[in-house]
Amino acid sequence: MKKARIFTIVLCIAAAVIISCGINIMGGIAFCLNDYENCGIALFISSFFLVFGTVLACFEKVWLPAVFNIIGTASYIYTVSKIYAIPNTLIPKMSTEPLAERHLFTVIVTVLLAVLIVFNFFTDKNVQKRQKKRTRKFNKESRSLKDNEKIL
């Protein structure tokens, strides 16, 4: 499992750099220059959250990268949906569909980050941490009462 996690980290970093920092940032700049500022800003937000989520996931974090993954995914889905919503009379579909498909590659980052988060959830360190927390809670709830305590 450790080798699979390391392999996923390498793939996730490569995908985040190539797709989020490359394709999406360049696409965001192009959208901003062509009067589609909302789509460009959404791609910038998506890139930031997906890259930052990848960095945190490399350090065995679980919940914050998951939240960042959701925010980043929602941002690029917004952009893709806006591209598909452009009327055919304004820009022909044969021009907008390839553009949208270029940004659908970001799904790779989303999936790899989700897989990395699952691996992080099941690492020995995180499993032991959750077990200690459950044990503390159980011991706190099931302790015996002292002489000066009573149940109300």
Backbone hydrogen bonds, N-H to C=O, Kabsch-Sander energy under -0.5 kcal/mol:
donor,donor_aa,acceptor,acceptor_aa,energy
5,R,1,M,-2.1
6,I,2,K,-2.2
7,F,3,K,-2.5
8,T,4,A,-2.3
9,I,5,R,-2.3
10,V,6,I,-2.3
11,L,7,F,-2.3
12,C,8,T,-2.9
13,I,9,I,-2.7
14,A,10,V,-2.4
15,A,11,L,-2.7
16,A,12,C,-2.6
17,V,13,I,-2.5
18,I,14,A,-2.7
19,I,15,A,-2.7
20,S,15,A,-0.9
21,C,16,A,-2.0
22,G,17,V,-0.6
23,I,18,I,-1.7
24,N,19,I,-2.8
25,I,20,S,-0.7
26,M,22,G,-2.2
27,G,23,I,-2.6
28,G,24,N,-2.6
29,I,25,I,-2.3
30,A,26,M,-2.3
31,F,27,G,-2.6
32,C,28,G,-2.3
33,L,29,I,-2.1
34,N,30,A,-1.2
35,D,32,C,-0.9
36,Y,31,F,-2.7
40,G,36,Y,-2.1
41,I,37,E,-3.0
42,A,38,N,-2.1
43,L,39,C,-2.0
44,F,40,G,-2.0
45,I,41,I,-2.7
46,S,42,A,-2.5
47,S,43,L,-2.5
48,F,44,F,-2.5
49,F,45,I,-2.6
50,L,46,S,-2.5
51,V,47,S,-2.5
52,F,48,F,-2.7
53,G,49,F,-2.4
54,T,50,L,-1.9
55,V,51,V,-2.3
56,L,52,F,-2.3
57,A,53,G,-2.2
58,C,54,T,-1.6
59,F,55,V,-0.6
59,F,56,L,-1.0
60,E,57,A,-1.5
61,K,56,L,-1.5
66,A,62,V,-1.3
67,V,63,W,-2.1
68,F,64,L,-2.6
69,N,65,P,-2.5
70,I,66,A,-1.9
71,I,67,V,-2.3
72,G,68,F,-2.7
73,T,69,N,-2.4
74,A,70,I,-2.4
75,S,71,I,-1.9
76,Y,72,G,-1.9
77,I,73,T,-2.1
78,Y,74,A,-1.9
79,T,75,S,-1.6
80,V,76,Y,-2.3
81,S,77,I,-2.6
82,K,78,Y,-2.1
83,I,79,T,-2.2
84,Y,80,V,-2.4
85,A,81,S,-1.2
86,I,83,I,-1.3
90,L,87,P,-0.8
91,I,87,P,-2.1
95,S,92,P,-2.0
96,T,92,P,-1.5
97,E,93,K,-2.6
99,L,95,S,-0.8
100,A,96,T,-2.4
101,E,97,E,-2.4
102,R,98,P,-1.5
103,H,99,L,-0.9
103,H,100,A,-0.6
104,L,100,A,-0.9
105,F,102,R,-0.6
106,T,103,H,-1.2
107,V,104,L,-1.8
108,I,105,F,-1.8
109,V,105,F,-0.5
110,T,106,T,-2.0
111,V,107,V,-2.8
112,L,108,I,-2.6
113,L,109,V,-2.6
114,A,110,T,-2.2
115,V,111,V,-2.5
116,L,112,L,-2.4
117,I,113,L,-2.2
118,V,114,A,-2.0
119,F,115,V,-2.4
120,N,116,L,-2.5
121,F,117,I,-2.2
122,F,118,V,-1.4
123,T,120,N,-1.2
127,V,123,T,-2.5
128,Q,124,D,-2.6
129,K,125,K,-2.0
130,R,126,N,-2.1
131,Q,127,V,-2.3
132,K,128,Q,-2.6
133,K,129,K,-1.9
134,R,130,R,-2.3
135,T,131,Q,-2.5
136,R,132,K,-2.7
137,K,133,K,-2.2
138,F,134,R,-2.7
139,N,135,T,-2.8
140,K,136,R,-2.3
141,E,137,K,-2.3
142,S,138,F,-2.1
149,E,146,K,-1.5
